[in-house]
Amino acid sequence: MENRSHALMTGIFTIALLVATVLIGLWFNRDKTELVQYEIVTTQSIPGLNPQATVRYRGLEIGRVDTIDFDPRVTGQILIRLSVDEASPITSTTYASLGYQGVTGIAFIQLNDERTGSPRLATGGERIARIPLRPGLLDQLEDRGLAILDKAEKITTSLDELLSPENRATMLGAFESVDRAADAYAAIPQRLDPVLDRLPSLITKADRSMDSIDTLATSATSMTRNYDNLATRLQAPDGPIERLNSTIGALGAATSELELETLPHVVQMTDEARASLRAVRRTANSFSDRPQSILFGTPGDAPGPGEPGFAPPTK
């Protein structure tokens, strides 16, 4: 009987010692971090987010999700209460988004900041500060996926219209035209073969032409030099051009002298000759009209009215 009581006391002492050890370990390992509360208000879907989910600031764990409830004052609005480390750099430009761990689908709150140096976001007491929730990766993929599906539907409709029987017939006609054009282009090398065969001779002739052009250019250069020498000689002092100018000057002086001295005498002689010719012409006309005047002389003028011997003309 005494041995049983000793064994019972030993068992009770052992159990008490184990409980005390556990309590002491929990006491020493308790979390001494000062926590503050924030709220996230959203109307977005938050799949995979549960209470006690992790809260991270740029990848560092800073707290937990306390509760997830509907807002009793606004229908359809969700309130997410967070407890985070008081030393966390949460500012007025901090925003939240949903992150997911691997392929498990377990969500957590990811906090980030638009810029550094913003003022701290004060919270506590009855006025709990609120952090905006922005669309996460899955929400963005969903929105973009819907936009992509919409565009894909429009593309499918356009392809359906493009592949209508009339357009298919048009495209087949275009393919046939391309086929004929390809055949025509394939025949071009065969037509170019004679031209390519003559190309070496054409190149040879071109080389000869270039040689001839070079020779002509050399001759033109020599001719230009000769013309330059000729022009230099013609324009030299006491050269042909200067002598020609002197001759022209002398000829001009002689012409002026002829005009001033000889020409008036010639004009006078011409006037006298003209008067002599008129006199000869009158004499010839008189002899032609009255040949007897050679024997009897020239008759006198008929008397005029009032003169002796005047006879009026008979009617």
ChimeraX attribute file (.defattr): number of C-alpha atoms within 10 A of each C-alpha:
attribute: neighborCount
match mode: 1-to-1
recipient: residues
	/A:1	5
	/A:2	7
	/A:3	7
	/A:4	9
	/A:5	10
	/A:6	11
	/A:7	11
	/A:8	12
	/A:9	11
	/A:10	12
	/A:11	12
	/A:12	12
	/A:13	12
	/A:14	12
	/A:15	12
	/A:16	12
	/A:17	12
	/A:18	12
	/A:19	12
	/A:20	12
	/A:21	12
	/A:22	12
	/A:23	12
	/A:24	12
	/A:25	11
	/A:26	11
	/A:27	10
	/A:28	10
	/A:29	9
	/A:30	9
	/A:31	8
	/A:32	7
	/A:33	12
	/A:34	10
	/A:35	15
	/A:36	18
	/A:37	21
	/A:38	21
	/A:39	22
	/A:40	20
	/A:41	16
	/A:42	19
	/A:43	13
	/A:44	14
	/A:45	11
	/A:46	16
	/A:47	12
	/A:48	14
	/A:49	20
	/A:50	16
	/A:51	14
	/A:52	15
	/A:53	18
	/A:54	23
	/A:55	25
	/A:56	20
	/A:57	20
	/A:58	11
	/A:59	10
	/A:60	12
	/A:61	16
	/A:62	20
	/A:63	23
	/A:64	21
	/A:65	22
	/A:66	18
	/A:67	15
	/A:68	17
	/A:69	10
	/A:70	15
	/A:71	14
	/A:72	10
	/A:73	7
	/A:74	9
	/A:75	9
	/A:76	11
	/A:77	14
	/A:78	20
	/A:79	17
	/A:80	22
	/A:81	20
	/A:82	25
	/A:83	20
	/A:84	24
	/A:85	18
	/A:86	15
	/A:87	11
	/A:88	16
	/A:89	18
	/A:90	22
	/A:91	19
	/A:92	16
	/A:93	17
	/A:94	21
	/A:95	19
	/A:96	20
	/A:97	19
	/A:98	23
	/A:99	21
	/A:100	18
	/A:101	9
	/A:102	8
	/A:103	6
	/A:104	8
	/A:105	12
	/A:106	16
	/A:107	20
	/A:108	23
	/A:109	25
	/A:110	21
	/A:111	23
	/A:112	18
	/A:113	17
	/A:114	11
	/A:115	9
	/A:116	10
	/A:117	10
	/A:118	14
	/A:119	11
	/A:120	13
	/A:121	15
	/A:122	14
	/A:123	15
	/A:124	10
	/A:125	8
	/A:126	6
	/A:127	10
	/A:128	15
	/A:129	15
	/A:130	21
	/A:131	21
	/A:132	14
	/A:133	20
	/A:134	14
	/A:135	16
	/A:136	18
	/A:137	13
	/A:138	14
	/A:139	16
	/A:140	12
	/A:141	13
	/A:142	12
	/A:143	13
	/A:144	12
	/A:145	13
	/A:146	12
	/A:147	12
	/A:148	13
	/A:149	12
	/A:150	12
	/A:151	12
	/A:152	12
	/A:153	12
	/A:154	12
	/A:155	12
	/A:156	12
	/A:157	12
	/A:158	11
	/A:159	11
	/A:160	10
	/A:161	12
	/A:162	13
	/A:163	13
	/A:164	11
	/A:165	10
	/A:166	11
	/A:167	12
	/A:168	12
	/A:169	12
	/A:170	12
	/A:171	14
	/A:172	12
	/A:173	12
	/A:174	12
	/A:175	12
	/A:176	12
	/A:177	12
	/A:178	12
	/A:179	12
	/A:180	12
	/A:181	12
	/A:182	12
	/A:183	11
	/A:184	11
	/A:185	11
	/A:186	11
	/A:187	11
	/A:188	11
	/A:189	12
	/A:190	10
	/A:191	10
	/A:192	11
	/A:193	11
	/A:194	10
	/A:195	12
	/A:196	12
	/A:197	10
	/A:198	11
	/A:199	12
	/A:200	11
	/A:201	11
	/A:202	13
	/A:203	11
	/A:204	11
	/A:205	12
	/A:206	12
	/A:207	12
	/A:208	12
	/A:209	12
	/A:210	12
	/A:211	12
	/A:212	12
	/A:213	12
	/A:214	12
	/A:215	12
	/A:216	12
	/A:217	12
	/A:218	12
	/A:219	12
	/A:220	12
	/A:221	12
	/A:222	12
	/A:223	12
	/A:224	12
	/A:225	12
	/A:226	12
	/A:227	12
	/A:228	12
	/A:229	12
	/A:230	12
	/A:231	12
	/A:232	12
	/A:233	14
	/A:234	15
	/A:235	13
	/A:236	12
	/A:237	11
	/A:238	12
	/A:239	12
	/A:240	13
	/A:241	15
	/A:242	14
	/A:243	13
	/A:244	12
	/A:245	11
	/A:246	13
	/A:247	12
	/A:248	12
	/A:249	12
	/A:250	12
	/A:251	12
	/A:252	12
	/A:253	12
	/A:254	12
	/A:255	11
	/A:256	12
	/A:257	12
	/A:258	12
	/A:259	11
	/A:260	11
	/A:261	10
	/A:262	11
	/A:263	12
	/A:264	12
	/A:265	11
	/A:266	11
	/A:267	11
	/A:268	11
	/A:269	12
	/A:270	12
	/A:271	12
	/A:272	12
	/A:273	12
	/A:274	12
	/A:275	12
	/A:276	12
	/A:277	12
	/A:278	12
	/A:279	12
	/A:280	12
	/A:281	12
	/A:282	12
	/A:283	12
	/A:284	13
	/A:285	12
	/A:286	13
	/A:287	14
	/A:288	11
	/A:289	10
	/A:290	14
	/A:291	14
	/A:292	12
	/A:293	13
	/A:294	9
	/A:295	7
	/A:296	9
	/A:297	10
	/A:298	13
	/A:299	9
	/A:300	6
	/A:301	6
	/A:302	11
	/A:303	11
	/A:304	11
	/A:305	10
	/A:306	8
	/A:307	9
	/A:308	9
	/A:309	10
	/A:310	11
	/A:311	12
	/A:312	8
	/A:313	5
	/A:314	4
	/A:315	3
